Amino acid sequence: MPLDSVYRPNYATSTQSRRCFLRSSATLGSALALGGLPILLHGATRRLGSLPADPFNLGVASGDPTPDSVVLWTRLANEVIAEVGAANDAVEVGFEISHSPSFRNILRRGAIAAVPELGHSAHADVRGLAADTEYFYRWQVGNATSPVGRTKTAPAGSSDNQKFRFAFASCQQYEHGFYTAYQHMAKEQMDLIVHLGDYIYERSWGQNLVRHHEGPEIVSLADYRNRYITYKSDRDLQAAHASAPWIVTWDDHEVDNNYASEISEDDQTPEQLMLRRAAAYQAYYEFMPIRLPVGRQGPAMPIYRRLRFGRLMEMNILDTRQYRSDQACGDGRQPRCAEHRDSNRTLLGSAQKNWLYDSLASADSAWNVLAQQIMMASLRSVDNEGNELWPMDLWDGYPFERQELLDHLQTVATPNPVVLTGDIHSNWAADLKLDFDNEASPTIGAEFVCTSITSGGDGQDMTDYGQALLNKNPHVKFYNAQRGYVACTLTPAQWRSDYKVLPRVTEADAPISIRASYITEAGRPGVQEA
């Protein structure tokens, strides 16, 4: 969506100077290097006693499960810490882990420092756990105890696990509706929840708003922190985080709509966008149950990573924003131009692409997943004059790198590749073809695209836009524009995706139903209606 012309942030006054930026980036690097470990800034932590209010008002979360570890997360409320005079102190936060929500038998205890440099967020990378095991956890500070969270470790990498259930979701513009989808998701007690980006929105969109952000478009670290606080205050979102471990990656709205590497959507200079990225990336880490990134340096924070769930599934979590070339031909849906025909343009960047190709070449799981942001299957359209239009922000806008990836999947014979996608505010199921211009071309994989949690408002089952795209792209088998999420059930023989939708999100507590189910059979690439 393009920014309108009504508001443009004043970067001269709302961001730091370059000197302040370099100083804060160095501080961030030091803070992140210690943020999840029992190593303390300031030389000591402060143990708090009686607190005047609940410091855990943003709930709890866990994420990035491995066979022997999981990251536990919470964040202490700024106003509560300030009221006891600890706003500038590293605060000791304890955690407990049990096999039961009653905590009758406590298996593990630990403590970490919640430091002011990271907004008193707490990340505990708890290791030495048993594989494929359900755990319950809680946090403690002073006389306060957090809500109880449920998490689960991954199956051992060599285990022959026979079933795995997870949900994936994206795009949750707070102002567009209520997070009822998360209320239903939490009740499912999944093995895993995957979020594919647009966890927050940096500004308002549209006219029919049912809730409201604080302030205008966000650019500073304080701005981003406040926006996350608004989103994470939602009880349904908190319930979903507490119900299962999450894997998260970002898309564009965590920073700036449709940004590409150092290039903004509007009138920011590259230096201004990098200032903004540094703030946005730090806030993302502070508020997400994500394992400590490697090689983080202010505005550069690699979050692509690989997680394995027995022999049943391996998941490559990608970043299609931080390293991409600028969108071609002015972005949006456009006819091809010379820039679009440039084979050197990239979406993944060389380091991430090489890492991914190595992973796909050695993959041996039954299902090999690319969890990413933008639709990979071609989604071209035709204008009234008969000109073919390419969606330049999607993989269609980077056709040479997409072809290289599809060719690689075919060449190395990656077993059962499945692409998971968000971003587009609608549900899709599609075959991944070696050549999208040839219906007879080999199908080499499947793509499942989830709709938004709220973005775009209530939505509808079918639109003229969706029908036109189905007609133009025969490899696409399903479209729906209601809100909800996708629930996936995996066995060694079959992948099943249930598209769960709500009739409305502009009113709370709507019922949920399965709109359609699509399957992929092992050894038979592509999607079929169940």
N, C-alpha and C positions, 0 to 999 in steps of 0.2 A: 504494500500500500504506500503511495507517495505521501510524504509530509505535506500538509497544506501550507499556505503562505501566511497564515495568521501569526504563527509564533516561530521565532528562531532564537535559540539560546545565545546569550552573549558570552562567548568563550573568553573574551578579554577580562571579564569580571568574575565568571563563575568557575573557572578552572585555575589551577596553580600556574605559577611562572615555570619556565623551563628549569631553573635552578631548584625550585621547590620540588618539581617532578623528579629530578634525578636523586635528590635527597630522600624523598618518600619511597622511590623505587628500591633504593638500597635498604631502607628500613623494612620494606615489604619482603625483600629477599631473605633478610635475617629472620624475620618473624615467621615466614612460611617454612623456613628450614627447621624451625623448632616447634611449630604450631601443634603437631599431633603427638609430640614426644614428651616424656616426663623430664624435660630440660627447661629451665626457667630463665626468662628475661628478668632484669632488675635484681638478680641475685637471690631472690627468695619469693615464695608465694605467701599470700595472706589467707589465713583460715578465718572464715567469717562465722559469727555466732548467730544470734537471733536476727532474722530478716523481717522487714515490715510488710512484705508482700511476696507473692509467688515469683521467683526469678525465672521459672521455666514456662513462661506464657507463650512461647513459640513451639512448645512440644519437643519431641525427640525424633531421631531418625537413625537409620543404619544404611550402610551401602558397601559396594564393591566387595561382595563376599568371595572368598577363596575357600579351598577345602579346610584350611586351618585358621582363618582369620576373618574379621569383619571390622569395618570402621563404624564406631558409634559416634553420634553427633548430638549436641544441643547448643544452645546459646543463652547466656545469662541476660536478663532484661536490663537495659542500660539504666532505666530510672531507679530500679531497685538497688543496683550496685552503687549508683551515685548517692542514694539516700543514706547509705552506711559509710560514705566517704571512701569508697574503693574504686572510683572511676579510673584512676591512674595506676591501679595495682594489678599485678598478676594474682588471680584468685584460684585457690585450690578447689577443684571439683572432683568429687569421688564418683565412682561407678560400681555397680554390682551386677553380676550375671548369674542366672539360675536356669534350671530346666523347667521351672513352673512359674506362672505369673504371681503366685502367692509368696515366692521367695522363701519358702520354708527351709530349703537347703541352698545356701549361697555357694556357687562353684568358684567364683573369682571376684576379687575386689581389687580396685586400683584407683589411682588419682593422677590427674594431669593438671597443667596450668592453663587457665583461660586468660589470655593476655590481652591488654588493652589495644595493642597494635593490630590484633585480629578481632576487635570488637567484642572481646570476651566470648568468642565462640570456642567450642571444645570439640576436638577430634581425638578419639582414642582408637588407635589401630591395635585391636586386641588380637593377639596371636596365641597359638597353642590350643586351639579349639578342635573339637572332633568334627570330621567331615559329615556333610549331609545331615546336620543335626539342628533341631529347633532350639533356640535359646530365648530367654526373656531378660531384659536389662532395664536399669533405671539409674538416674543420676542423683547426687546429693550435694548440697552446699549449705552450710550452716544447719538450721533446723528445717530446711525445705527438701522435699523429695519430689522428683519429677514424675510425670505419668510413666506407666510401664510400656515399653516397646517390645515387639516380637521381631526376631530376626532368624535367619537360617544360613548356615554355611553351605558352600557348594559341595556337590559330591566329589570324591577323589577323582583325579584326572583319568585314572585307568579303570574306574568302576563301570560296570555294565548297567547303569541306571536305566529303568524302563519307562519312566514317566516324569515329566516336568511341566509345571504350570506357571505361566507368567502373563502379565498384562503390559501393554505399552500405550503411551499417551503422549500428547504434546499440546502446546498452544493454549494457555489458560489466562486470557485477558480478564483480569479481575473485574473490570467495570462492565463486561458484557454479560455476566450471569453468575449463577451460584455453582459451587463445586460439588453438586449432587453426584456426579459421576464418581468422584473419589469416595463418597459415602458408600456407594455400592461396591466399589473396588475393594475397600477395606474389609468388607464382610466376606470376601472370597478367600482371604488368608492365603494369598499366592506364595509360591516359592520365591518370586522375584517380581519387581515392578521396574520398568524401563521408561525413562522420560527422555524424549528426543528433542527437547529444546523449546524456547519461548516460554520459559518458566515464569518470567516477569515480562512486562512491557514497559518500554522506556518513556512512553507518552500515551495520551488518550487517542482512541480511534473511534470514529463513528459518532452517532447522535443519540441512539437509544440506550443510554447507560442506566444500569440498575444499581450499581455501586460506584464509588468514586475513589480515585487515587488522591494522594496528597500532592499538591504542587504541580508545576508544569513539567516539561521534558527534563529528564534527569541527566546530569553530566559529572557530578563530583562523587567521591566515595561516600560522603554523608547522604547524598541523594539516593544512591543505589542501595545503601543500607536501609534507609527508610522505606524504599519501595519493597524490598524483600520482607521487611517487618510487616508491612500491610498484607502482602500475599500470605505469608506464613502464619498470620494470625487466624486464618480461616480454619475452623474446627474440622471440616471434612478433609481438607488437605492434611492437617495434622494426623487425623485418623489413618489415612492411607500411608503416610510415612511411618507411623507406629505399627502398621500391620505386617510389614515385610521389608526386606532389604531392597534398596533402590540402586539402579545404575543410571547415571545422569550424563548428558552431554548438552552443550549449549547450541543454539542457533543464532539468529541475528538480534532479536529484541532484548536479549540480555545485555547488549551494548547499544546498537543503533540499527534501525531497520535497513536490511539489504546491504550492510557494510561488507566490504571485500578487502581483507587484509588491512592495509593502511588507508583505504579509500572509503570515505563516508558517503552516505546517500545525498547529503545536502551540501552546505557551504563550509564545512569544517576543513581545515588544512590537515595534511597527514600528521603533523606534530600534535595538533589539537585532538585528532582521533586517537592517537597513541596515548595521550594523557587520559582520555576518556576510557580507553581499553584497560589501562592499568587499574583504574578505579573499579571498572565493571568486573574485571577478572578477579581482583582481590575479593570483592563482595560475593561473587559467585562461590569462591572457595569457602569464605566464611560461613555461608548459609547452606552449603550442600554436604551430604555425607559421602564425600569423595576422598579417596586416598591421596596423600600428599603428592602433588604433581612433581615431575622431575624436570629440572632445567628451567624453573620459573624465574623470570627476570622482568618484573613489572608488567609491561604490556604484552609479554610473550609467555604463554603458559600452556605447554603441551598437555592435552588431556586425552588424546587418543590412546587406547589401551586395549588389552585382550584379556578376557576372562573365560574360563573353561568350566563346564558343568558335566563332569564325567565324560564318557564317550558319546553321550547323547548330543551335546551342543557345545560349540565354541563361538563366542561372540566378540567381534571386532567393533569397538565403539569409535566412531569417526568424528572428525571436526571438519566440516565443509565451509567454514567461514574465515578462520584465522589466516589461511595460507592461499586463498584463491586469487586468481586474476580478476580484475574488474569485470562486471557484467558487460557483455558486448552490446553494441548497437543502441546504447541508451537505456538498457534494461527494459523490463516489461515484456509484452508479446510483440515481437518485431519480425519483419522479413530479414533474411540473412544479409549481412554486410561483410566487408573485407575483414574486419576485426573478428567476426564470428568464424571465419575460415582460417584463422591463424592456428596452426596445429601446436604451437608452443604454449598456448594458454592452459592454465592448470586450475583444478578445483581443490585437489588434495595437497599440493605442494610436494616437492621431490622426496623429502625425508619420510613423510607419512605414507606416500604412495609406495616407496620401496619397502617400508615396514609391512604394509598391508600385503603386497605381492609375496613377500617371503612367507607371511602367515598362510595365505591361501595356497601356496605351493606345497606346504608341509602339512596341511590340514588332514586330520584323520577322524574327526568326529562325524557322527551320523548327519548332523545339521550344522552348517557353517554360515554364521549370521554376520551381516553388515548392518549395524544399528547406526543410522545416520539421519540426516535432516530432510533432504529434498528429493523429489520424485526422480527415480532413475529411468523408469520406462518412459519412452517417448510420449509426449502429450501435446503434439502439434495441432494447430487449428488452421482454418482458412478464413480470410476476411471477405467482405462483400464483393470485392473485385477479383476474388479467386487467388489471392496471394497467400502463400503458406507462411504462417506465423510461428515463431519459435519462442517458448518461454525462457527468456535469457537468464533468469535466476536459478533455474532448475538444471539438471544434468543435460537437458536438451541444449542449454547454452554453452556447454563444454563437450561437444560431440566427439572430438578426437580422443580426449582422455577417457570418456565413457567407452568408446570402442576399444581402446587399449585394455581397459579393465575387463570388458566382456570377452575379448580375445584371450586374455590371460586366464580367466576362469575356465574357458574351453580348453586351452592348451595344457594347463596343469591338472585338469580334471578334478577340480575341487568338489568333494562330495556334497551334493544337495545344497547349493548356495541359496540363501534366503535374504532378501533385503527388507529391512524395516524402516519405515519413513513416516515423518510427521509433516509439519510446516503448512500444508495446503488447505487445512480446515475442511476436509472432506475425506470420506472413506473410499478406497480404491483397492482392487485386486488385479494384478496384471502378470502376464508372462513376460519374462526378460528374454528378448530375441537377440540372436547374434546380429541380425540385420532387421531393424524395425520397418524398413521400407519393403520388405519381402515377407509376406505371410507364410511362405513355405520355408523360411529360414529356420534353423534349429532353435528350439527353446532351451535355454541353458540354466534358467533359474526362475524363482518366483519373487514377486514383490507384494508386500502387504502394507498399505498406507492407512494410518489412523487419522480420524477426524480430530477436531479440537475438543478440549474439555469445555471451553466456553466461547472462544474467539469467534466472532461473527454472529453471536446471538443464537436464537433458537434454531435456525436452519430449517431445511426441509428435505424430504426424501429424494426428490428428483428435481432438477432444474433444466431449463433449456440449454444452459451452458454445459452442464454435465452430459446431457444427451448428445449434443453436438460433438463433444470430445470422444464419447464412446463410438459414435458413428465414424469418426475420422481415424481412430486408433483401435483396430480390431484385436490387438493383443491385450487390450484392457477389458476385463470381464465384468467389473462391478464398479458402481459409483453410488454414493449416498452422501447427503450433505446435512445430516442431523449431527448432534453432538454426542460424545461418549468416549469409548475406548475399545481396544481390541484385546480379547482374552485368548491366549494361545495354549494349546495342549499338545505336547510332543511325546511321541513314542518312537522307537527305532524305525517303525514302518510308516508313520504318518505324522504330518504337521497339520493341525486344525486351528484355524483362526475364526473366532466368533466375534462378529461386529456388533457390539452392544451400544444401543442408542437410547437417548432420552427424548420425549416429545417436546420438551422445553427446558431451558436453563434460566429463563428470565423470572421464573418462580422456583422457590426452593422445594426440595424433597419430591421431585417428580419420579415416577416409576421407571424402571429400565427393562429393556427387552432385547432379544437377539434379532437384529434386522436380517442378517444373512450369515452363513458360515461357508468358508472356503477351505479346501484341503490341498495339500501337496503330498504325493506319495513318494517315498524314498526310491530313488532310481528312476523316477518319472518326473522330470522338471516341468514347472508350470503350475497353474492353479485350476482347480475344478470346484464347482459348486457342490457342497455336501448334500 
